[in-house]
Amino acid sequence: METTTSSSVSDFDTNPNSNSNSSSSPHTSNSTAFGVNLSPLRVFRYPLSTFLEYSGLLRVRPENPETDLLLPDNPTPNSSESTTSSNGEVSIRIIGSGENDRVRSDDGSVMDGGEREEERGSNVDGSTSSGSGNNRDSSYQRYDIQQVARWIEQFLPFSLLLLVVFIRQHLQGFFVVIWITAFMFRSNDILRKQTALKGERKITVLLGYFLVFMLHISGIYWWNCKDDIFYPLLMVPPKVIPPFWHAIFIILVNDTMVRQAAMTLKLVLLMVYKNGRGHNFRRQGQLLTLVEYMLLLYRALLPTPVWYRFFLNKDYGSLFSSLITGLYLTFKLTSIVEKVRSFLTALKALSIKEIHYGSHATPEQVNAAGDLCAICQEKMNTPILLCCKHIFCEDCVSEWFERERTCPLCRALVRPADLRSFGDGSTSLLFQLF
């Protein structure tokens, strides 16, 4: 016997709290998005997991991660239980004991239990077998991501506390390093702008920058006079074995201040070659490049005394310290060889009087070309004939080849792939730690 009872229940009887829920939904929508509770406590405790869940990369998980896999992904209600529709109607179906094996299909035919299960299996197995494996793998992958996020969230607060304590212990060193680095970046920009001005430079401005740079160098070394940072400047190891972070501090300060001193020397060159025309501009660029490669060679040698004293620590054993020191000196020697080769090449380029990317043009060649420089659009001054037969002013084409290797008109390869030029007055901003 099958009995079906259908009744219409009011919304208030089915869900007495419906009014309160509907009225409170606008207030809770501000703190909940995509099912994620964005309460301040949750964001503070689990910032990374909350972000991943809010962005949709992870599903909303319970607070206890150990019970995560125990929850089914798609829970389905039991067929024998009561179901409640969204419109408030309640349907109850009672099936007799003799009719469990035979039910009526939608088209009026009667099927027994075996046929029904076979038909259901044939319809469902084909659609779910292909996606079940992917869903399971995706669930496990998301679970692993969430576990890693939880581990980072547990590890991050303590790491931040240790970082704060470390910064407090070396507060003066952090302040000095940040200050001199920012000052060096700003000085590099100033030097490049003054180099690009050419004949419009003012001696008073260059002299003012020179004094400021010198005062800055003197002030930094006076402030850190007790940190034993003067000896490495003379290639002499420190008196005592420096701790690791103190060795890093000595190297950073000396490396930055040496570059600052090289900038003062470049300012002197800009004062000497103030006009920056013709041969003077080319000579100025070669001298600036030579100063920079000489600086790179000295900076490569600068950390050697500090690390030599640091590695040659007899507390670790004579054999071990000697082996580590020997390996460091071997590695350092291989890197210095390249710096020496670059410096010698820059010095050789300065001694060569000829122009390695062209020759001086004759008056007949200048008249045939129109006696007009294609770069500055003015009458040619000390014209240079390139290998591609194009003629330009010497100062214009010299400035062009500080940045490019091709002809400004035909883009033919003119300048050989030699050393990088620092004729614009720039300085390498990378730190030399080892």
DRENDO-1510 file (C-alpha; in Angstrom, 1 decimal, always signed):
<recs>
REC; n; res; u; v; w
REC; 1; MET; +0.0; +0.0; +0.0 .
REC; 2; GLU; +1.3; +3.4; -0.9 .
REC; 3; THR; +0.0; +6.5; +0.8 .
REC; 4; THR; +1.1; +10.0; -0.2 .
REC; 5; THR; +0.3; +13.0; +2.0 .
REC; 6; SER; +0.8; +16.6; +0.8 .
REC; 7; SER; +0.2; +19.6; +3.0 .
REC; 8; SER; +0.9; +23.2; +2.6 .
REC; 9; VAL; +2.6; +24.8; +5.6 .
REC; 10; SER; +3.1; +28.5; +6.0 .
REC; 11; ASP; +6.5; +29.9; +6.0 .
REC; 12; PHE; +6.2; +31.0; +9.6 .
REC; 13; ASP; +5.4; +27.4; +10.7 .
REC; 14; THR; +8.1; +25.8; +8.6 .
REC; 15; ASN; +10.8; +28.3; +9.5 .
REC; 16; PRO; +9.9; +30.5; +12.4 .
REC; 17; ASN; +13.2; +32.4; +12.1 .
REC; 18; SER; +12.8; +33.3; +8.4 .
REC; 19; ASN; +11.9; +36.9; +9.1 .
REC; 20; SER; +14.8; +37.4; +11.4 .
REC; 21; ASN; +17.2; +35.7; +8.9 .
REC; 22; SER; +16.0; +37.8; +6.0 .
REC; 23; SER; +16.3; +41.0; +8.0 .
REC; 24; SER; +19.8; +40.2; +9.2 .
REC; 25; SER; +21.1; +39.1; +5.8 .
REC; 26; PRO; +22.1; +42.6; +4.7 .
REC; 27; HIS; +24.2; +43.0; +7.8 .
REC; 28; THR; +26.0; +39.7; +7.4 .
REC; 29; SER; +26.7; +40.2; +3.7 .
REC; 30; ASN; +29.4; +42.8; +4.5 .
REC; 31; SER; +31.4; +40.3; +6.6 .
REC; 32; THR; +30.7; +37.2; +4.4 .
REC; 33; ALA; +31.6; +36.7; +0.8 .
REC; 34; PHE; +31.5; +33.5; -1.2 .
REC; 35; GLY; +30.7; +31.6; +2.0 .
REC; 36; VAL; +33.9; +32.9; +3.8 .
REC; 37; ASN; +33.6; +34.4; +7.2 .
REC; 38; LEU; +35.7; +37.6; +7.1 .
REC; 39; SER; +35.6; +38.3; +10.8 .
REC; 40; PRO; +38.6; +40.2; +12.2 .
REC; 41; LEU; +39.6; +37.2; +14.4 .
REC; 42; ARG; +39.7; +34.8; +11.5 .
REC; 43; VAL; +41.6; +37.2; +9.3 .
REC; 44; PHE; +44.1; +37.7; +12.1 .
REC; 45; ARG; +44.5; +34.0; +12.8 .
REC; 46; TYR; +44.4; +32.6; +9.3 .
REC; 47; PRO; +45.3; +35.4; +6.9 .
REC; 48; LEU; +46.6; +33.2; +4.0 .
REC; 49; SER; +43.8; +30.7; +4.2 .
REC; 50; THR; +41.2; +33.4; +4.3 .
REC; 51; PHE; +42.7; +35.1; +1.2 .
REC; 52; LEU; +42.8; +31.8; -0.7 .
REC; 53; GLU; +39.2; +30.9; +0.2 .
REC; 54; TYR; +38.0; +34.4; -0.6 .
REC; 55; SER; +39.6; +34.4; -4.0 .
REC; 56; GLY; +38.0; +31.1; -4.8 .
REC; 57; LEU; +41.2; +29.1; -5.0 .
REC; 58; LEU; +40.1; +26.9; -2.1 .
REC; 59; ARG; +36.7; +25.9; -0.8 .
REC; 60; VAL; +35.6; +27.0; +2.6 .
REC; 61; ARG; +37.0; +24.5; +5.1 .
REC; 62; PRO; +36.1; +23.9; +8.8 .
REC; 63; GLU; +38.2; +25.5; +11.5 .
REC; 64; ASN; +39.6; +22.0; +12.4 .
REC; 65; PRO; +41.7; +20.8; +9.5 .
REC; 66; GLU; +41.9; +17.2; +10.8 .
REC; 67; THR; +38.2; +16.7; +10.3 .
REC; 68; ASP; +38.3; +18.1; +6.7 .
REC; 69; LEU; +38.5; +14.8; +4.9 .
REC; 70; LEU; +35.7; +13.3; +7.0 .
REC; 71; LEU; +33.2; +15.7; +5.5 .
REC; 72; PRO; +31.6; +14.5; +2.2 .
REC; 73; ASP; +31.9; +16.8; -0.8 .
REC; 74; ASN; +28.3; +16.4; -2.1 .
REC; 75; PRO; +26.0; +15.1; +0.6 .
REC; 76; THR; +22.8; +13.6; -0.7 .
REC; 77; PRO; +19.7; +13.0; +1.4 .
REC; 78; ASN; +18.4; +9.5; +2.0 .
REC; 79; SER; +15.4; +8.5; -0.1 .
REC; 80; SER; +13.5; +7.2; +2.9 .
REC; 81; GLU; +13.7; +10.5; +4.7 .
REC; 82; SER; +11.3; +13.3; +4.5 .
REC; 83; THR; +12.1; +16.1; +2.0 .
REC; 84; THR; +11.0; +19.8; +2.2 .
REC; 85; SER; +10.6; +21.9; -0.9 .
REC; 86; SER; +11.6; +25.5; -1.1 .
REC; 87; ASN; +8.0; +26.7; -1.4 .
REC; 88; GLY; +7.0; +25.4; +2.0 .
REC; 89; GLU; +5.2; +22.2; +0.8 .
REC; 90; VAL; +6.0; +19.0; +2.7 .
REC; 91; SER; +5.6; +15.6; +0.9 .
REC; 92; ILE; +5.6; +12.3; +2.8 .
REC; 93; ARG; +5.7; +9.0; +0.9 .
REC; 94; ILE; +5.0; +5.6; +2.6 .
REC; 95; ILE; +5.8; +2.5; +0.7 .
REC; 96; GLY; +4.4; -0.9; +1.8 .
REC; 97; SER; +6.6; -3.8; +2.5 .
REC; 98; GLY; +5.4; -5.8; -0.5 .
REC; 99; GLU; +6.0; -3.1; -2.9 .
REC; 100; ASN; +9.7; -2.5; -2.2 .
REC; 101; ASP; +10.7; -4.6; -5.2 .
REC; 102; ARG; +8.3; -3.2; -7.7 .
REC; 103; VAL; +7.8; +0.5; -8.4 .
REC; 104; ARG; +6.0; +2.3; -11.2 .
REC; 105; SER; +8.1; +4.2; -13.7 .
REC; 106; ASP; +7.3; +7.5; -15.3 .
REC; 107; ASP; +5.8; +6.0; -18.5 .
REC; 108; GLY; +3.5; +3.7; -16.6 .
REC; 109; SER; +5.5; +0.5; -16.9 .
REC; 110; VAL; +6.4; -1.6; -13.9 .
REC; 111; MET; +10.0; -2.5; -13.1 .
REC; 112; ASP; +11.4; -4.6; -10.3 .
REC; 113; GLY; +14.3; -3.6; -8.1 .
REC; 114; GLY; +17.0; -5.3; -10.2 .
REC; 115; GLU; +15.9; -3.6; -13.4 .
REC; 116; ARG; +15.7; -0.2; -11.7 .
REC; 117; GLU; +19.2; -0.5; -10.2 .
REC; 118; GLU; +20.6; -1.6; -13.6 .
REC; 119; GLU; +19.0; +1.3; -15.4 .
REC; 120; ARG; +20.1; +3.7; -12.8 .
REC; 121; GLY; +23.6; +2.3; -12.9 .
REC; 122; SER; +23.8; +2.6; -16.7 .
REC; 123; ASN; +22.8; +6.2; -16.6 .
REC; 124; VAL; +24.9; +7.3; -13.7 .
REC; 125; ASP; +28.1; +5.3; -14.1 .
REC; 126; GLY; +29.0; +6.8; -17.5 .
REC; 127; SER; +28.6; +10.3; -16.4 .
REC; 128; THR; +30.4; +10.0; -13.0 .
REC; 129; SER; +33.2; +7.6; -13.6 .
REC; 130; SER; +35.2; +10.1; -15.7 .
REC; 131; GLY; +34.8; +13.0; -13.2 .
REC; 132; SER; +35.1; +11.1; -9.9 .
REC; 133; GLY; +38.9; +10.7; -10.3 .
REC; 134; ASN; +39.5; +14.3; -11.2 .
REC; 135; ASN; +37.3; +15.5; -8.3 .
REC; 136; ARG; +39.1; +13.3; -5.8 .
REC; 137; ASP; +42.6; +14.5; -7.0 .
REC; 138; SER; +41.4; +18.1; -7.0 .
REC; 139; SER; +40.1; +17.7; -3.4 .
REC; 140; TYR; +43.4; +16.2; -2.2 .
REC; 141; GLN; +45.4; +18.9; -4.0 .
REC; 142; ARG; +43.3; +21.7; -2.4 .
REC; 143; TYR; +43.7; +20.0; +0.9 .
REC; 144; ASP; +47.5; +19.9; +0.6 .
REC; 145; ILE; +47.5; +23.6; -0.4 .
REC; 146; GLN; +45.4; +24.4; +2.6 .
REC; 147; GLN; +47.7; +22.5; +4.9 .
REC; 148; VAL; +50.7; +24.4; +3.6 .
REC; 149; ALA; +48.9; +27.6; +4.1 .
REC; 150; ARG; +48.1; +26.7; +7.7 .
REC; 151; TRP; +51.7; +25.7; +8.3 .
REC; 152; ILE; +52.9; +29.1; +7.0 .
REC; 153; GLU; +50.4; +30.8; +9.1 .
REC; 154; GLN; +51.6; +29.0; +12.2 .
REC; 155; PHE; +55.3; +29.7; +11.3 .
REC; 156; LEU; +54.9; +33.3; +10.2 .
REC; 157; PRO; +54.1; +35.1; +13.5 .
REC; 158; PHE; +57.1; +33.7; +15.3 .
REC; 159; SER; +59.3; +34.5; +12.3 .
REC; 160; LEU; +58.1; +38.1; +12.4 .
REC; 161; LEU; +58.9; +38.3; +16.1 .
REC; 162; LEU; +62.4; +37.0; +15.5 .
REC; 163; LEU; +62.9; +39.5; +12.7 .
REC; 164; VAL; +61.8; +42.4; +14.9 .
REC; 165; VAL; +64.2; +41.3; +17.6 .
REC; 166; PHE; +67.0; +41.0; +15.0 .
REC; 167; ILE; +66.3; +44.5; +13.6 .
REC; 168; ARG; +66.3; +45.9; +17.1 .
REC; 169; GLN; +69.7; +44.3; +17.8 .
REC; 170; HIS; +71.2; +45.8; +14.6 .
REC; 171; LEU; +69.1; +49.0; +14.4 .
REC; 172; GLN; +72.0; +51.3; +13.8 .
REC; 173; GLY; +73.5; +49.1; +11.1 .
REC; 174; PHE; +70.1; +48.8; +9.3 .
REC; 175; PHE; +69.7; +52.6; +9.4 .
REC; 176; VAL; +73.2; +53.2; +8.1 .
REC; 177; VAL; +72.9; +50.7; +5.2 .
REC; 178; ILE; +69.5; +52.0; +4.1 .
REC; 179; TRP; +70.7; +55.6; +4.3 .
REC; 180; ILE; +73.9; +55.2; +2.3 .
REC; 181; THR; +72.1; +53.0; -0.3 .
REC; 182; ALA; +69.4; +55.6; -0.9 .
REC; 183; PHE; +72.1; +58.4; -1.0 .
REC; 184; MET; +74.1; +56.4; -3.6 .
REC; 185; PHE; +71.1; +55.9; -5.9 .
REC; 186; ARG; +70.3; +59.6; -5.8 .
REC; 187; SER; +73.9; +60.5; -6.4 .
REC; 188; ASN; +74.0; +58.2; -9.4 .
REC; 189; ASP; +71.0; +60.0; -10.9 .
REC; 190; ILE; +72.5; +63.4; -10.3 .
REC; 191; LEU; +75.8; +62.4; -12.0 .
REC; 192; ARG; +74.0; +61.1; -15.1 .
REC; 193; LYS; +72.0; +64.2; -15.4 .
REC; 194; GLN; +75.1; +66.4; -15.1 .
REC; 195; THR; +76.9; +64.4; -17.7 .
REC; 196; ALA; +74.0; +64.7; -20.2 .
REC; 197; LEU; +74.0; +68.5; -19.8 .
REC; 198; LYS; +77.3; +68.8; -21.7 .
REC; 199; GLY; +78.1; +72.5; -22.3 .
REC; 200; GLU; +75.2; +73.6; -20.1 .
REC; 201; ARG; +76.9; +72.4; -16.9 .
REC; 202; LYS; +77.7; +74.9; -14.2 .
REC; 203; ILE; +80.9; +74.8; -12.3 .
REC; 204; THR; +79.3; +76.0; -9.1 .
REC; 205; VAL; +76.7; +73.2; -9.2 .
REC; 206; LEU; +79.3; +70.6; -9.8 .
REC; 207; LEU; +81.5; +72.0; -7.1 .
REC; 208; GLY; +78.5; +72.0; -4.7 .
REC; 209; TYR; +77.8; +68.3; -5.4 .
REC; 210; PHE; +81.5; +67.5; -4.9 .
REC; 211; LEU; +81.5; +69.1; -1.4 .
REC; 212; VAL; +78.3; +67.3; -0.5 .
REC; 213; PHE; +79.7; +63.9; -1.5 .
REC; 214; MET; +82.9; +64.4; +0.4 .
REC; 215; LEU; +81.1; +65.5; +3.5 .
REC; 216; HIS; +78.8; +62.5; +3.3 .
REC; 217; ILE; +81.8; +60.1; +3.0 .
REC; 218; SER; +83.6; +61.8; +5.9 .
REC; 219; GLY; +80.5; +61.7; +8.1 .
REC; 220; ILE; +79.8; +58.0; +7.5 .
REC; 221; TYR; +83.3; +57.0; +8.4 .
REC; 222; TRP; +83.4; +59.2; +11.4 .
REC; 223; TRP; +80.0; +57.8; +12.6 .
REC; 224; ASN; +81.4; +54.2; +12.3 .
REC; 225; CYS; +84.9; +54.8; +13.4 .
REC; 226; LYS; +84.6; +52.1; +16.1 .
REC; 227; ASP; +83.5; +49.4; +13.8 .
REC; 228; ASP; +87.0; +48.6; +12.4 .
REC; 229; ILE; +86.1; +49.4; +8.8 .
REC; 230; PHE; +89.2; +51.3; +7.7 .
REC; 231; TYR; +91.7; +48.4; +7.4 .
REC; 232; PRO; +89.9; +46.7; +4.4 .
REC; 233; LEU; +90.3; +49.9; +2.4 .
REC; 234; LEU; +94.1; +49.3; +2.5 .
REC; 235; MET; +93.7; +45.6; +1.8 .
REC; 236; VAL; +94.6; +44.8; +5.5 .
REC; 237; PRO; +92.5; +42.2; +7.4 .
REC; 238; PRO; +90.6; +43.4; +10.5 .
REC; 239; LYS; +92.3; +43.0; +13.8 .
REC; 240; VAL; +89.8; +40.6; +15.3 .
REC; 241; ILE; +87.6; +38.0; +13.6 .
REC; 242; PRO; +84.3; +39.8; +12.8 .
REC; 243; PRO; +81.0; +38.1; +13.4 .
REC; 244; PHE; +79.1; +37.2; +10.2 .
REC; 245; TRP; +76.6; +40.1; +10.2 .
REC; 246; HIS; +79.4; +42.5; +11.2 .
REC; 247; ALA; +81.4; +41.3; +8.3 .
REC; 248; ILE; +78.5; +41.9; +6.0 .
REC; 249; PHE; +78.1; +45.4; +7.4 .
REC; 250; ILE; +81.8; +46.3; +6.9 .
REC; 251; ILE; +81.7; +45.1; +3.3 .
REC; 252; LEU; +78.4; +47.0; +2.5 .
REC; 253; VAL; +79.7; +50.3; +4.0 .
REC; 254; ASN; +83.1; +50.2; +2.3 .
REC; 255; ASP; +81.6; +49.1; -1.1 .
REC; 256; THR; +79.1; +51.9; -1.1 .
REC; 257; MET; +81.5; +54.6; +0.1 .
REC; 258; VAL; +84.1; +53.6; -2.5 .
REC; 259; ARG; +81.5; +54.1; -5.2 .
REC; 260; GLN; +80.6; +57.5; -3.6 .
REC; 261; ALA; +84.3; +58.5; -3.8 .
REC; 262; ALA; +84.4; +57.4; -7.5 .
REC; 263; MET; +81.5; +59.7; -8.1 .
REC; 264; THR; +83.4; +62.6; -6.7 .
REC; 265; LEU; +86.3; +61.8; -9.1 .
REC; 266; LYS; +83.8; +61.8; -12.0 .
REC; 267; LEU; +82.5; +65.2; -11.0 .
REC; 268; VAL; +86.1; +66.5; -11.3 .
REC; 269; LEU; +86.3; +65.1; -14.8 .
REC; 270; LEU; +83.0; +66.8; -15.7 .
REC; 271; MET; +84.5; +70.1; -14.5 .
REC; 272; VAL; +87.5; +69.6; -16.6 .
REC; 273; TYR; +85.5; +68.6; -19.7 .
REC; 274; LYS; +82.8; +71.1; -19.2 .
REC; 275; ASN; +82.3; +71.9; -22.9 .
REC; 276; GLY; +81.8; +68.3; -24.0 .
REC; 277; ARG; +82.3; +69.0; -27.7 .
REC; 278; GLY; +84.0; +66.9; -30.3 .
REC; 279; HIS; +87.2; +65.2; -29.2 .
REC; 280; ASN; +86.7; +66.3; -25.6 .
REC; 281; PHE; +83.4; +64.5; -25.3 .
REC; 282; ARG; +84.9; +61.3; -26.6 .
REC; 283; ARG; +87.8; +61.6; -24.3 .
REC; 284; GLN; +85.5; +62.4; -21.4 .
REC; 285; GLY; +83.5; +59.2; -22.0 .
REC; 286; GLN; +86.6; +57.1; -22.2 .
REC; 287; LEU; +87.9; +58.5; -18.9 .
REC; 288; LEU; +84.6; +57.9; -17.2 .
REC; 289; THR; +84.6; +54.3; -18.4 .
REC; 290; LEU; +88.2; +53.8; -17.3 .
REC; 291; VAL; +87.3; +55.2; -13.8 .
REC; 292; GLU; +84.4; +52.8; -13.6 .
REC; 293; TYR; +86.4; +49.7; -14.5 .
REC; 294; MET; +89.1; +50.7; -12.1 .
REC; 295; LEU; +86.4; +51.0; -9.5 .
REC; 296; LEU; +85.1; +47.5; -10.4 .
REC; 297; LEU; +88.5; +46.0; -10.0 .
REC; 298; TYR; +89.1; +47.6; -6.6 .
REC; 299; ARG; +85.6; +46.6; -5.4 .
REC; 300; ALA; +86.3; +43.0; -6.3 .
REC; 301; LEU; +89.4; +43.1; -4.1 .
REC; 302; LEU; +87.7; +45.0; -1.2 .
REC; 303; PRO; +85.9; +42.1; +0.5 .
REC; 304; THR; +88.9; +39.8; +0.4 .
REC; 305; PRO; +90.6; +40.9; +3.6 .
REC; 306; VAL; +87.3; +40.7; +5.6 .
REC; 307; TRP; +86.4; +37.2; +4.4 .
REC; 308; TYR; +90.0; +36.1; +4.7 .
REC; 309; ARG; +89.9; +37.0; +8.5 .
REC; 310; PHE; +86.5; +35.5; +8.8 .
REC; 311; PHE; +87.3; +32.1; +7.2 .
REC; 312; LEU; +90.7; +31.8; +8.9 .
REC; 313; ASN; +89.2; +30.9; +12.2 .
REC; 314; LYS; +91.3; +28.5; +14.2 .
REC; 315; ASP; +88.3; +27.6; +16.4 .
REC; 316; TYR; +86.9; +25.4; +13.6 .
REC; 317; GLY; +90.2; +23.6; +13.3 .
REC; 318; SER; +93.4; +24.4; +11.5 .
REC; 319; LEU; +92.8; +22.0; +8.6 .
REC; 320; PHE; +89.2; +23.1; +8.0 .
REC; 321; SER; +89.9; +26.8; +8.2 .
REC; 322; SER; +92.9; +26.5; +5.9 .
REC; 323; LEU; +90.9; +24.5; +3.4 .
REC; 324; ILE; +87.9; +27.0; +3.4 .
REC; 325; THR; +90.3; +30.0; +3.1 .
REC; 326; GLY; +92.2; +28.4; +0.2 .
REC; 327; LEU; +88.9; +27.7; -1.7 .
REC; 328; TYR; +87.7; +31.2; -1.2 .
REC; 329; LEU; +91.0; +32.7; -2.4 .
REC; 330; THR; +90.9; +30.4; -5.5 .
REC; 331; PHE; +87.3; +31.4; -6.4 .
REC; 332; LYS; +88.2; +35.1; -5.8 .
REC; 333; LEU; +91.2; +34.8; -8.1 .
REC; 334; THR; +89.1; +33.5; -11.0 .
REC; 335; SER; +86.7; +36.5; -10.7 .
REC; 336; ILE; +89.5; +39.1; -10.4 .
REC; 337; VAL; +91.2; +37.9; -13.6 .
REC; 338; GLU; +88.1; +39.0; -15.6 .
REC; 339; LYS; +88.1; +42.4; -13.9 .
REC; 340; VAL; +91.8; +42.9; -14.6 .
REC; 341; ARG; +91.2; +42.1; -18.3 .
REC; 342; SER; +88.4; +44.6; -18.6 .
REC; 343; PHE; +90.4; +47.3; -16.9 .
REC; 344; LEU; +93.4; +46.8; -19.3 .
REC; 345; THR; +91.0; +46.9; -22.3 .
REC; 346; ALA; +89.6; +50.2; -21.1 .
REC; 347; LEU; +93.1; +51.6; -20.5 .
REC; 348; LYS; +94.1; +50.5; -24.0 .
REC; 349; ALA; +91.1; +52.2; -25.6 .
REC; 350; LEU; +92.1; +55.4; -23.8 .
REC; 351; SER; +95.6; +55.3; -25.3 .
REC; 352; ILE; +94.4; +54.8; -28.8 .
REC; 353; LYS; +94.0; +58.1; -30.6 .
REC; 354; GLU; +92.2; +56.8; -33.6 .
REC; 355; ILE; +88.4; +56.3; -33.7 .
REC; 356; HIS; +87.7; +52.6; -33.8 .
REC; 357; TYR; +84.3; +53.0; -35.5 .
REC; 358; GLY; +85.2; +55.4; -38.3 .
REC; 359; SER; +87.6; +58.0; -39.6 .
REC; 360; HIS; +87.7; +61.7; -40.1 .
REC; 361; ALA; +85.9; +62.8; -43.3 .
REC; 362; THR; +87.5; +64.9; -45.9 .
REC; 363; PRO; +85.9; +68.3; -47.0 .
REC; 364; GLU; +84.9; +66.7; -50.4 .
REC; 365; GLN; +83.0; +63.9; -48.5 .
REC; 366; VAL; +81.3; +66.4; -46.3 .
REC; 367; ASN; +80.2; +68.5; -49.2 .
REC; 368; ALA; +78.9; +65.5; -51.0 .
REC; 369; ALA; +76.8; +64.5; -47.9 .
REC; 370; GLY; +75.3; +68.0; -47.6 .
REC; 371; ASP; +77.3; +69.3; -44.7 .
REC; 372; LEU; +74.4; +68.6; -42.3 .
REC; 373; CYS; +74.5; +66.2; -39.4 .
REC; 374; ALA; +71.4; +63.9; -39.3 .
REC; 375; ILE; +71.5; +63.7; -35.5 .
REC; 376; CYS; +71.8; +67.4; -34.4 .
REC; 377; GLN; +70.5; +68.9; -37.7 .
REC; 378; GLU; +73.2; +71.5; -37.7 .
REC; 379; LYS; +76.4; +72.1; -39.6 .
REC; 380; MET; +78.9; +69.3; -39.0 .
REC; 381; ASN; +81.6; +69.8; -36.4 .
REC; 382; THR; +84.6; +67.5; -36.7 .
REC; 383; PRO; +82.8; +65.1; -39.1 .
REC; 384; ILE; +83.3; +61.4; -38.8 .
REC; 385; LEU; +82.9; +58.9; -41.7 .
REC; 386; LEU; +81.5; +55.6; -40.6 .
REC; 387; CYS; +82.2; +52.3; -42.3 .
REC; 388; CYS; +78.7; +52.4; -43.8 .
REC; 389; LYS; +79.6; +55.7; -45.6 .
REC; 390; HIS; +77.4; +57.9; -43.4 .
REC; 391; ILE; +78.9; +61.1; -41.9 .
REC; 392; PHE; +78.0; +62.7; -38.5 .
REC; 393; CYS; +79.5; +65.1; -36.1 .
REC; 394; GLU; +82.1; +63.5; -33.8 .
REC; 395; ASP; +80.4; +64.5; -30.6 .
REC; 396; CYS; +76.9; +63.4; -31.8 .
REC; 397; VAL; +78.0; +60.0; -33.1 .
REC; 398; SER; +80.2; +59.5; -30.0 .
REC; 399; GLU; +77.3; +60.1; -27.7 .
REC; 400; TRP; +75.1; +57.8; -29.9 .
REC; 401; PHE; +77.7; +55.0; -29.6 .
REC; 402; GLU; +77.6; +55.3; -25.9 .
REC; 403; ARG; +74.2; +53.6; -26.0 .
REC; 404; GLU; +74.0; +51.9; -29.4 .
REC; 405; ARG; +76.2; +49.8; -31.8 .
REC; 406; THR; +74.5; +50.5; -35.1 .
REC; 407; CYS; +74.4; +53.5; -37.5 .
REC; 408; PRO; +71.6; +56.0; -36.7 .
REC; 409; LEU; +70.4; +56.0; -40.3 .
REC; 410; CYS; +70.9; +52.5; -41.9 .
REC; 411; ARG; +71.2; +50.5; -38.6 .
REC; 412; ALA; +74.3; +48.7; -39.9 .
REC; 413; LEU; +76.5; +47.2; -37.2 .
REC; 414; VAL; +79.4; +49.7; -36.8 .
REC; 415; ARG; +80.7; +49.5; -33.3 .
REC; 416; PRO; +82.4; +46.2; -32.3 .
REC; 417; ALA; +81.1; +44.3; -29.3 .
REC; 418; ASP; +83.8; +45.5; -26.9 .
REC; 419; LEU; +83.5; +46.7; -23.3 .
REC; 420; ARG; +80.3; +48.2; -21.9 .
REC; 421; SER; +80.7; +51.9; -21.9 .
REC; 422; PHE; +80.0; +54.0; -18.8 .
REC; 423; GLY; +80.4; +57.3; -20.6 .
REC; 424; ASP; +77.1; +58.6; -19.4 .
REC; 425; GLY; +78.6; +58.8; -15.9 .
REC; 426; SER; +76.6; +55.9; -14.4 .
REC; 427; THR; +77.9; +53.6; -11.7 .
REC; 428; SER; +77.2; +49.9; -11.2 .
REC; 429; LEU; +74.5; +49.6; -8.4 .
REC; 430; LEU; +75.0; +45.9; -7.6 .
REC; 431; PHE; +76.7; +45.2; -4.2 .
REC; 432; GLN; +80.0; +43.3; -4.2 .
REC; 433; LEU; +79.5; +41.1; -1.1 .
REC; 434; PHE; +82.2; +38.4; -1.9 .
</recs>
